[in-house]
């Protein structure tokens, strides 16, 4: 019985700590990857919408003049913003010179 419990614990630990994040969102991951190329740190590249990702994308778009007053981007907008970053609009963002960018690479 002790060996069975050890096996269950090992499987549980491996699932919790080493399995890919099942709640990862590819659109959020796209934004996070984009943000890592800028001065706007999104935190972990985990595909999970968190405070740092939200703050970073909103700061970037606000400084680029792409948000209306009091407008905020939420996780519901992630796919649309990711698509925008894959369009020619990302070139316009870079050329605007409104914020410092290290380099942009979108997947």
N, C-alpha and C positions, 0 to 999 in steps of 0.2 A: 504493500500500500504506500509506503514512503517513496519508493521509486516512481510510482504512478503520480504522486503529488509533485515530485521534482520535475517530471516530464511536463506536466501541466504548467508549472511555474515557468519553465524554460520557454515553452511555446508562447505563453502569455507575455513574457518579457520581450521576446523577439518580435512579437506582433506589435507591441506598443512602441518599442524603441527603434526597430530596424525596418519595419514595413513602410512602404511609401505612404505619404499622407493621403488618406482616402478622401479627405475633404478639400484637396487642392483643386483650384479652379484655374484652368489654362489661361483665361483672360486676365485674371489677377496676376498670375505668374508673368505674363507678357508685360504688364505694367511694371511689375517689380524689376524685371530685367532691364526695361527701358530706363527706369529711375536710377539703377545702379551706375549708369553711364553719365549721370548728371550729379550735381551737388546735393540732390534731394534723396537722402538715404531712406529706402523703404523698409529697412530691417532685413529679416531673413527672406531668402528666396524660397518660399514654401507654398506659394499659391493660395495663401490664406489672407483674406482681407483683415487687416488689423489697424490699430491707431496710426502706426508709422506709415503704412502704405497710404492710408487715407489722407493723412496730413501732407505727405510728400507729393502725391499727385495733385492735390488741391493747391499746394503752394506753387508747383511748377506751372500749372495751367493759369493760375491767378496772375503770376508774374509775367506770363506770356500774353496776358490780356485776353484770354479765351474764356473767362468766366464772367457772368453778369454779377453785379453787386449782390452779395449774400448767397450766391449760388455755390453749391457744394456737390462734388462728384461722390457717388456712393458705389457700393459693390454692384448695384443694379446697372450702373453705367460702364462697368469695366470692359465689357465686350465692345461696346461702341467706341470707347476711348482707345482700346487696343487696335481696332480697325483704323481709327484715325492715325495712330502712330505708324501704321503700315502703309499709309497713303502718302501722297506728295505733301500733305500738310506737315509731316514731320520735318521735311526740308525747310518749309516756311518757318517752323519753330526755330530751327537751328540758325537760319539766316536772319531772324529778327534781332538777335543780339540782346534780347531782353533778360537773359539769364546765362550764367556760366554753365557750359556743358563740357564734359571731358571728351566723350565720344558717344555716338549713338549706334547701336547695333540692335535691330529688331529681328526676331526670328520669324 
